Amino acid sequence: MAYSFDAKKVTAQVVDWVKNHFAETASPETKAVIGISGGKDSSVTAAICVKALGKDRVIGVLMPQGEQADISYSRLLVDTLGIKSYTVNIGDTVRTFMGELGKHMEPSNQAIVNTPARIRMTTLYAVAATVGGRVANTCNLSEDWVGYSTKYGDAAGDFSPLSELTVTEVLQIGEELGLPNELVHKVPIDGLCGKTDEENLGFTYAMLDTYIRGLDDLRAHPEIKEKIDRLHKANLHKLRLIPKFELK
């Protein structure tokens, strides 16, 4: 039987999952803390949490690095959902840290790209610790599949509503939740190196999603299949617990 996706049904299921998760593991005052980028993942995650917990228990954190050209999308989401938000600019923190590191070594491109994501996650946990909250992981299955996330950066979090949903499915849930079209269908960009997700990856999410769900074996695109399989294998460590020595 071919795979099919019922957006209405899954939306209700994920809202119930968040509601039950908080009911079973947290106090009635515990809040969901979400880094708001203005893209589909943070928008859909925030909307799910509002439906599950109520807007008074959802806090959005905007974290521009200096000037952010598309921060209006983040503000649109906050206004649309009516949630409390804070803006914490990480620009000075990133510059100070990289300046200190630069006194000892030339930071690699990977360090330059990944450090802001880790500082953002540090910011989210500081906010959560202050307001009594749990940090939402906003990664989706497509990103996780090929490791398109930063370990201990956006790959971290206390609960993950979207990690079993592909980009295509997240878009459908966003539409089901009635979010503004410009948020759901905003061109995904990492906000760190200036390129879109698909430019960085070298293939479209549509191709990746059909491959993940077994709807296309990519036989017509062997080079893309090889790249997806290689990225998946190389990045599995991001999804697993830290390997540990086990005392016999």
N, C-alpha and C positions, 0 to 999 in steps of 0.2 A: 504494500500500500504506500503510495507516494506521500511524502511529508506535507502537511498543511498546517497553517497557523491561524488560529482564531483570536484576533486581537482583543475582542470584547471579553472573551472568557479568560485569557491570560492576564489582561489588565486587572480584572476582579481578583484573580488568584494572587498576583503579586502585591496588590494593595492589602489583601487579607494576610499575606505572609508577613509584611512589615508590621501590621497591626498586632499580629500574634507574637512576633518576635519581641517587640517592645513590651507587650503585656507579660510575657513569660520571663524576660531577662532584665527588665528595668523597672524603675519606679514610675508612677503615673506622671511625674514631673519631668522625666528625662526627655531631652530634646534631640532631634535629628539635626546634625550640623553638616552642611553641604557646601563644598566649594563651587561657586557659581561662575562658570565661564561664558555662559550665554549660548552654549552649544546644545545639541540634542540630548546628550547623556545627562548633564547636570540638570537640564530643564525637566526632563522626564523623571529623573530621580526625585527632584524636589516636588513635582506635582504628585507623584505617587505618595510621598511622605505626607503631604498636606491632606490627601484623601484618607490616608490611614490614621494619622495622628491629630489632624486639625492644624490650621495655620499657626496657632500660638505655640506649637511645639516644634516648629521648623525654623531653623536659622540659616540664612544664606551668608556666605562669606565671599566677598569679591576681593581678588588678590592681584591687581595689576602690577606689572613690573615696570615702574615708571609710567609713561603715557601708554594707554592701551586704546588703539583706534576703534575697536569694536565693543568697548565696555557698555555702550548703550543697550546692547542685547542683554547683558546681565541685569541691567537696571529694569529693562522691560519685563524680564521674568519675575523679578522681585515684586514689581508693581502689579503684574498680572495675578500672582498668587497671593499678594497681600501679606507677605512674610517679613519678619524683622530681618535686617541685614546689617552687616558691618563691612567697611572697606578698609583693608589692611594692605598698604602698598609695600611690596617686597623689594622694590628697586634698590633702596639704600642698603638693605641687608645683603642682597646678592653682590652688589659692588664691593662692600666692605669685606665680605667673606672671600670673594675671588681675589681681591687685592692682597689679603693676608696670605692666601695660598700661593699667589704669584711671587711672593718674596722667597719662596722655597723651591718652586718648580713652575714650569710652563703648563698651565691647565690644558688637558686634552679637550678636543671638541666634545667628547662624550661627557666630560665633567661640566663643561660650559652649558650643555643642553639639559643635563639631568639635575644639576644642583637646584635651579629654581623650582622644579617640581617637588623636590624633597623639602625645600624651605616652605613651600605652600602647604605640604602635609604637616609640617611642624606647626605652622600657623593654625591649621584646623584643629589639631589636638590641643593647642594652647587655648583656643576659644572653647572647645568642648570641655576642657578641664575647668574652665572658669564659669561656664553657664550650666554645667551638669548635663552633658550631652554625649551622644555617640556619633562618630564620624561615618558618613556614608561613603562607601566606595562606589564610584560612578562608571567603572569600566564595563564594557559589554563583551560578549563572547567573541566577537570578531577581533577586537583589539587583543584580548587575552590569547586568542588562538595563535597569533603571530608575534606575540610579545610586544605589541605597540603600547607600551606603558613603561613607567619608571619604577623600578623596584624600590620600595619604601618611599615612593612619591605617590603618584596617582594610583598605583597598584595596591596601596595600603587602605585600611579602613576597618570599621567594626562590623558592618553589615553590607551586603552587596545585592541590591535588588535586580540588577541587569546582567549579571555575569553569565547567565544561561540563555541570553537573548542576543541574536545577531543584530547588526546595525539596521538591516531591513526591518526586523521585527520591532526594534526600538522606535523606529520612525512610525510604524503603524500604531504603537501604543501611544506615542505622542499625539497623533491625530485623534485617537480614541479619547484621550484626556481633554481634548479641545484646546490644546496649546496653540499660540499664534504660529502661523505657517513659517514666519521668518526665523523662529527659534527651532522648530522641528527640522526644517530643511536648510538651515544655515550650513554653508560649505564647511565641513570639518577641517579645522586647522589647529596645530598643536600649540600655537601661541608662544613658542619658544624660538623656533628657527625660521619662521616666516613662510613655511611651505604648508600646503594642504596635506592631510593625512594620506590621500591617495598618491600624491606626488612623492612623498617619502617612501611609501610602500612599493610603488611600481606596479600596482594593479588596483582595480576598483573594488569597493566593498561589495558590490553586486556580484562580482565573480567569486570573491571569497565566500560570501554567504551561501551561494548555491553549492559551492564545493563542500562547505562544512555540513550542510544539510543533505548531502548526497543527491542533489538534483542535477549536478553537472560534474562529471569526472575530470573535466578540463583536458580531455584527450586532444582537443584541437589547440590547446595552449600548453604544451609540455613544459616550456620554460617557466611559466607562471606556477604550474603545479609543483615543479621542483623547488621553486623559491618558497612557496607557502609551506611545503613539507619541511624544508630546511629551517625556516624561521620557527615553525611550531616546535620542532625537536630542540632547537638551540635555546628556546626561551621557556621551556617547561619549568625550569628552576624558579621562575617568578611566581608560579602558582602553587608551589609545594612548600611545606614547612622546612625550616632550616635543618639540614642534615645534622644529626647529632651522634656522638659516640654513645653506644649503649653498653653499660656495665654488665658483664656476664656474671 
